[in-house]
C-alpha cells in the first residue's frame, strides 16, 4: 500500500528518499515519485509509473540535489496508475504533498477549489489536499497553520507530508487513520509511513498518534494533537536491528521468512513458559485480572491473520471451554453486532495498521465489550496503542507481502492466550494437559526446523502444479483454516485459483470439479478426525483426482499411484496446525518461483492495507 518518506537535512536528501522508497517497495505499489526544494530554492520532482527503479533512472538522467524533500510509493485507489496520478502532487508549482489513505469528501472540495481557480492535473483525491493547503497558506502565511486548517476540512483517513518553496527548512506532516513516524537524526529529521524506510539514517523514532500534526526542522520536531495543543511524544529506540530489511543469501524475503520460523516461534515463547505452565506474567498483570471475567471471546482480523483467529476458535472452545466467534473485520464493522456481556474483543494483525481491523476495534471500544486485546507484531502500532491489552508476537519485520512467520507466531501467541484463559477458568494448580502442551511448545522450534527440511522434496512436488490452473485444499477441524491459509498462499503468489474446503463438505459440491487437472492437497496430522479425512481422500481418488498429502507417519497414509505423501515429524495434535502450515508455505513458494511471478510483491496486493 502507499508509502511516505520525507526528510529535512543539511545534506542532499535525494539518496535518502530513494533508499526509503526502495525499503517500502515490499508494501506493494504501482507508481512512485519524489520532490525536492533544490539548491536554487526551486521545487522539482521526478515521478514514474511502475517501479522505484524508474524514478531512479530519471534521477540519473536529471539529478536533483537539496536538503528538503518528500517521496511516495502509490497504490492506486482514485485514478489509474500513471505518472500524472503519481505523488508528490504540486499546487502552483510551489507546494508539494504526498498522501496515504482516502479523502472521502474530495468531490465537494474539488468543486470548491476549481471555482477558486485551481486547475487539476490528476484524478487523485490527494491533489485536492495540495490545493486546499495552498489556498489556506495564501491566507495564513504559515505552512503549519495552513495544514492544520486544511485537516479540519478533510473527511477520511490520511497520513501526509507537505513542503513549500517559501520554507526550505521545514517539513509538515500529519496522521489520522494511516500510520506515520518521525525519524530523529542528529541535526536532521525524517518522516515515514514505516520506520523500516528510515533505518539507514536513524534508529530513533517518534510514533505520531491519531490526529497529530508535526513540524520538522533540522534540530526540532514540534507536535500538536488533534485539539491543537502542543504535546511531547516519546522517542523510542528501534530494537529489531537493520538486517531484517535485507534478504541475505536468500533469493526472496518470503523464503528467508519461512526459514526464520523456528527462531521467531522460539522468540515468541521466550520468557513466557515455566516447566509446566504458561507464566502468569506472559500476558501482563492487567490480563491476569481481566481473563477470569471473560465468558466469551470475539476475534476480528483480516487475511492471513483471520485464519489464525479461526484456528484459535478451535483451541479456545476445546481447551478453555469458552464460546468463541471469529469474523473478518470488513464484515463485522458494518453488521448490527449484538454483544453478549463479558465478551473479550481480540484483534489479530501483523502490522497493527489494517484499516478494517482498526475500525472494528474503534467500534468495539464503544460497544460494551469487557475489554480489548491485540495480538500484534508491531509494538508502536495503532492497534496496540488503542487496545487495553496486547500480546506481542516476536516475528521481527515481515517484508514478503504473503504472510508466513507472522502467521505461525500469531498461532503460537494465541495458544498461550488460550492456555491463560484455561488457567483463569479452571483454577487447578496442577494441570496435566497444560504441562503436556508447554512441553510440546518447547519442542516446536526443533520440529519446525525438521519440517523445513522437506524443502527439496516439496520443490519437486511443485513441478506438478506449475501448469495447473486450479487447486483444492482439504482439512478437517483445526486443519481446515490451515487448508484455507494454504489456498490463500497459493493464489496470492502463484496466481493459481485455489479453494479450501472442510473435507467433509467435499461431496456437497467441490467433488464435481475433481479430475486429473485439479490437484487436491490435504493436511492429515494424526488426530480424532484423520479416519474421516482418509475416507474423503478415497472419494477424490475414486474420481481420478491427483492427491498430495502432508501426513503424520502414524496415519499410515503411504504413497501410491495417484497419491503423493510427505511425512511430517510427529507433533501433539493441538499444535499440528502450526507445523502443517510450513509445507504449504513452501509449496506455494516453489510453485510461484517456477511460474516466475513476483514472489515478494505479488500483483495488485499490498502488505499493509491501510485503506478500507
Ligand atoms: C494484507 C496482507 C496479508 C495480511 C492482511 C492482514 O492483505 O497482504 O498478508 O494477512 O493484509 O494484515 P495484518 O497486518 O492486519 O495482519
Boltz pocket constraint, residues with backbone or C-beta under 6 A from the ligand:
constraints:
  - pocket:
      binder: B
      contacts: [[A, 302], [A, 303], [A, 304], [A, 305], [A, 348], [A, 349], [A, 350], [A, 351], [A, 352], [A, 353], [A, 354], [A, 357], [A, 400], [A, 401], [A, 402], [A, 403], [A, 605], [A, 606], [A, 607], [A, 608], [A, 609]]
      max_distance: 6.0
